[in-house]
Amino acid sequence: MNSKQCMDIYNKYFMQLYNPVDFIPVSGHGSRLLDVDGRDLIDFSGGVAVTALGQTNKILVDALVEQAHKLWHVGNIFTNLPQIELAQKLVDNSCADKVFLCNTGAESVEAALKLARRYATKTYGPQKHKIVSFLQSYHGRSLFTVSTGGQAKYWDGFYPLPPGIFHAKFNDIESVRELVDDDVAAVIIETIQAEAGVMLIERDFLYELRKICDAKKVALIIDEVQTGMGRTGHLLSYMDYGIEPDIICMAKALGGGFPIGAMLAKEPFAGAFQMGTHGATFGGNPLAAAVACKSFEIINTPEFLANVKKQSEVFFAELHKINQEVDIYCDLRGKGLLIGAELKDEYKGRAFEIVHLAAKHGVSVLMASPNVTRFLPSLIIPLADIKEGMQRLKKALFAFKTAAE
Ligand SMILES: *Cc1c(COP(=O)(O)O)cnc(C)c1O
């Protein structure tokens, strides 16, 4: 089957949610993908922040295959060795005391919101149930998490939304003070609003937010689904800010490409989940946990995390270089290997076209908003792939510019 035939079937049989690029990957290694037509592509999109260690990483493949020969799934009437090992790693290397394992980012956020609400309403009374989130934030697509997210376009057609959710302005501490009263159970925030155009949190803002949460007895939830597992050069992004959250959401890169999520919490919040109050059939599945353990071991070393910062410098420098030639972006920003490039005014609203043109030229990039191209390469992408990918991107950007004029 060639890519045209694949796309015809795709369009006939799938609900049209994604508009994928015209490149159907059949195999991959590291940051390179091959498609049904034998074309090659350099991956700057990393499965949307999932394949932090590239495609078919040998250590992860071995961990998966080894586990596949031992035990696949037992359900939560049992515990199992890989999930015990993973829980220890997550708790011993973060500020959390306890963990809940699930499968996706939305599930980890859903669990975090439920935990915070249950703790607050059981401890202080049913009035303390409000959730404060931020405009433009992204927390997943279940009804509770999408309502918590701050993008009204994702609410369209899904009303009525669950009540009790309010949105402050990112990096605007006064807007937080206005909303966080004694009836708030949780504030949820990202340190980088990736889906809002890669907007970075301000250090002082996060520090003040922590103080407000302490004063009002509010659980501070940090959504690390995209920023976690080394993406910013820290195991979890909050570790760079000198504060600790009460609850942490993880998924995406946690399994390096195998679906797994986790919600971590400190005491006393963690104690609000008791026998029967929450659950997930696949949560803690041994295949997922075995891969996540290996992935965690590789990423959580000082050398690895320091190298992410070096990789980031190289990536920024190369991106800056091509932009000097093409002159299409007005701002390059981000942290570690979560990078956004904002289009100049004359190209606003067209980041989407660049995604498709880039793929045509053999490199995959993402959007972070209609005006921002987003890069989420593997944390171990080879230098040669960064350079070659940038040359391909440069050609795509010139083609975009020509088409735009
Ligand atoms: C991707 C993402 C989610 C949702 O994760 P899913 O696995 O798609 O449910 C939640 N929060 C953030 C910050 C994300 O980037």
The ligand as a Tripos MOL2 file, in Angstrom:
@<TRIPOS>MOLECULE
LIG
   15    15     1     0     0
SMALL
NO_CHARGES

@<TRIPOS>ATOM
      1 C1         -0.8610   16.1270   26.4340 C.3       1 LIG1
      2 C2         -1.2120   16.8050   27.6980 C.ar      1 LIG1
      3 C3         -2.2830   16.3570   28.5070 C.ar      1 LIG1
      4 C4         -3.2160   15.2380   28.0810 C.3       1 LIG1
      5 O1         -2.5510   14.0390   27.9100 O.3       1 LIG1
      6 P1         -3.2800   12.8460   27.1120 P.3       1 LIG1
      7 O2         -2.3470   11.6950   27.2620 O.co2     1 LIG1
      8 O3         -3.4530   13.3090   25.7040 O.co2     1 LIG1
      9 O4         -4.5850   12.6140   27.7740 O.co2     1 LIG1
     10 C5         -2.5120   16.9990   29.6950 C.ar      1 LIG1
     11 N1         -1.7420   18.0300   30.0900 N.ar      1 LIG1
     12 C6         -0.7090   18.4800   29.3520 C.ar      1 LIG1
     13 C7          0.1180   19.6160   29.8550 C.3       1 LIG1
     14 C8         -0.4160   17.8940   28.1250 C.ar      1 LIG1
     15 O5          0.5780   18.3590   27.3810 O.3       1 LIG1
@<TRIPOS>BOND
     1     1     2 1
     2     2     3 ar
     3     2    14 ar
     4     3     4 1
     5     3    10 ar
     6     4     5 1
     7     5     6 1
     8     6     7 2
     9     6     8 1
    10     6     9 1
    11    10    11 ar
    12    11    12 ar
    13    12    13 1
    14    12    14 ar
    15    14    15 1
@<TRIPOS>SUBSTRUCTURE
     1 LIG1         1 GROUP 0 **** ****
